[in-house]
Amino acid sequence: MSGYQRIEQYDAEQIAKVSEAYKEILIDCGEDPQREGLLKTPERAAKAMAFLTSGLQTDPAQLLRSAMFEEEYSQMVIVKDIELFSLCEHHLLPFFGKAHIAYIPNGRIVGLSKIPRVVDAFSRRLQVQERLTNQIRDCIEETLQPKGVAVVIEARHLCMQMRGVEKQNSVTTTSAFTGDFMEDSKTREEFIQLISTRLS
């Protein structure tokens, strides 16, 4: 079989409704949704918005519970450089960057792929970076009940780069900690050092 076929499932009624709304937005902006280049734009935009907010239909805690294992490992587990893309809820413009996440197991570990999936579940919503950081931390804390959780997110916001202050090189960093990462400065410093180190 040659080529690649992408299979996507959408709520047809929802897509039709949102498409009509986008068509009205185009008209209100002075555009002609009947011209060739815009004929399919409302539907494409509706499907894009459905995908970018699909995290609302996902239970991040269930993602973790689906791959939890008992294991007597008690050292720091880090998954870093997790790419993330989200929509700023204030302007509906993207922000994107990387998340670095660590936890210290307390008798249970989780499949490593589930941590990036949790990031996706929370980032595919209308968001602010501060809330996103806390939601990821709290989900891991409440579901795994580890000795500590650390989350750092570094992101660029197009609402700052394309409009407003128009600062092209600004990066926003947010962090959230629990347990040992909050109480033990050496543990927190080790985490910061490890996420700053690049593999050769």
C-alpha positions in Angstrom: 0.0 0.0 0.0 1.5 3.3 -1.1 1.0 6.7 0.5 -0.5 7.5 3.9 -4.2 7.7 4.8 -5.0 9.7 7.9 -8.2 8.6 9.7 -9.9 11.3 11.7 -13.3 11.1 13.4 -15.4 14.2 14.1 -18.8 15.0 15.3 -20.4 15.9 12.0 -23.1 18.1 13.6 -20.6 20.0 15.7 -18.3 20.5 12.7 -21.2 21.8 10.6 -22.2 24.2 13.3 -18.7 25.6 14.0 -18.1 25.8 10.2 -21.1 28.1 9.9 -19.7 30.3 12.7 -16.3 30.5 11.0 -18.1 31.5 7.7 -19.8 34.4 9.5 -16.5 35.4 11.1 -14.9 35.6 7.6 -17.8 37.7 6.3 -17.5 40.0 9.4 -13.8 40.4 8.7 -14.5 41.6 5.2 -13.7 38.4 3.4 -15.7 36.5 0.8 -16.0 32.8 2.0 -17.2 31.9 -1.5 -13.9 32.7 -3.2 -11.9 29.7 -4.3 -9.2 29.9 -1.6 -11.7 30.1 1.3 -14.4 27.6 0.1 -13.2 24.8 2.5 -11.6 27.1 5.1 -14.6 27.1 7.5 -14.7 23.4 7.6 -10.9 23.1 8.0 -10.9 25.6 10.8 -13.7 23.8 12.6 -11.8 20.5 12.4 -8.6 22.2 13.6 -10.5 23.7 16.6 -12.0 20.3 17.4 -8.6 18.7 17.4 -7.0 21.5 19.4 -9.6 21.2 22.1 -9.9 17.4 22.0 -8.3 17.2 25.4 -11.7 18.2 26.9 -12.9 14.7 26.0 -9.9 12.9 27.6 -9.4 11.9 31.3 -5.7 12.4 32.0 -5.9 10.5 35.3 -7.3 7.5 33.5 -4.4 7.6 31.1 -2.0 7.2 34.0 -4.2 4.6 35.7 -4.1 2.5 32.5 -0.4 1.9 32.9 0.5 1.9 36.6 2.8 -0.7 38.0 4.1 -1.6 41.5 7.8 -1.1 41.6 10.2 -0.5 44.4 12.1 2.2 42.6 12.6 5.4 44.6 14.9 7.6 42.6 13.8 10.5 40.3 12.1 9.7 37.0 12.3 12.5 34.4 10.7 12.9 31.0 12.0 16.1 29.5 11.7 18.0 26.3 8.1 17.0 25.8 6.8 19.1 22.9 3.5 20.8 23.6 1.1 23.0 21.6 -1.9 24.8 23.0 -4.2 27.7 22.4 -4.2 30.8 24.6 -7.7 31.3 25.9 -7.4 35.0 25.8 -6.7 35.4 22.1 -7.2 32.0 20.6 -3.6 32.1 19.4 -1.1 29.3 19.8 1.6 28.9 22.4 4.1 26.2 22.1 7.2 24.8 23.7 8.5 22.0 26.0 7.5 20.5 29.2 9.9 18.8 31.6 8.4 16.5 34.2 9.7 14.5 37.1 8.3 12.4 39.9 9.8 10.3 42.7 7.9 7.0 42.9 6.4 5.8 46.2 5.9 2.1 45.3 4.3 2.8 41.9 5.6 3.8 38.5 3.8 4.7 35.3 4.5 3.8 31.7 6.7 6.6 30.3 4.6 7.3 27.3 1.6 8.2 29.5 3.3 11.3 30.8 3.5 13.0 27.4 -0.1 11.9 26.8 -1.1 13.7 30.0 0.6 16.8 28.7 -1.4 16.5 25.4 -4.7 15.9 27.2 -4.3 19.2 29.2 -2.7 21.2 26.4 -5.3 20.4 23.8 -7.7 22.8 25.5 -8.1 26.5 25.7 -5.4 27.3 28.3 -3.1 29.6 30.1 0.4 28.3 30.8 0.2 28.8 34.5 -2.9 26.6 34.8 -1.5 24.0 32.4 1.6 23.6 34.6 -0.5 23.1 37.8 -3.0 20.7 36.1 -0.2 18.4 35.0 1.4 18.5 38.4 -1.9 17.9 40.3 -2.9 15.0 38.0 0.4 13.1 38.5 0.3 13.9 42.3 -3.2 12.8 42.9 -3.1 9.7 40.7 0.4 8.2 41.4 0.7 9.7 44.9 4.5 9.9 44.6 7.0 11.4 47.0 7.1 14.5 44.8 6.3 15.9 41.4 8.1 18.6 39.4 6.9 20.3 36.3 8.6 23.0 34.3 7.2 24.5 31.0 9.0 26.8 28.6 6.8 28.3 25.9 6.6 30.9 23.2 3.3 32.8 22.9 2.2 34.1 19.6 -0.1 36.5 21.3 3.1 38.2 22.5 5.0 37.7 19.2 2.4 38.6 16.6 0.4 41.3 18.4 0.5 43.4 21.6 4.1 43.9 22.6 5.5 42.0 19.6 8.5 40.6 21.4 9.8 37.9 19.0 12.3 36.2 21.3 10.5 36.1 24.6 10.1 32.8 26.4 7.7 32.2 29.4 8.8 29.7 32.0 6.5 28.3 34.6 7.1 25.7 37.3 5.2 23.7 39.9 6.4 21.4 42.6 5.1 19.1 45.3 6.6 16.9 48.1 10.3 16.3 48.0 10.8 18.8 45.2 9.1 21.5 47.3 10.7 20.6 50.7 14.3 19.6 49.6 16.2 22.3 47.7 18.9 19.7 46.8 16.3 17.5 45.1 14.9 20.5 43.2 18.4 21.7 42.2 19.2 18.2 40.9 16.0 18.2 38.8 16.8 21.7 37.3 20.4 20.5 36.6 19.2 17.3 34.9 16.7 19.0 32.6 19.3 21.6 31.6 21.8 18.9 30.6 21.8 17.8 27.0 22.8 14.3 25.9 25.9 14.2 23.7 
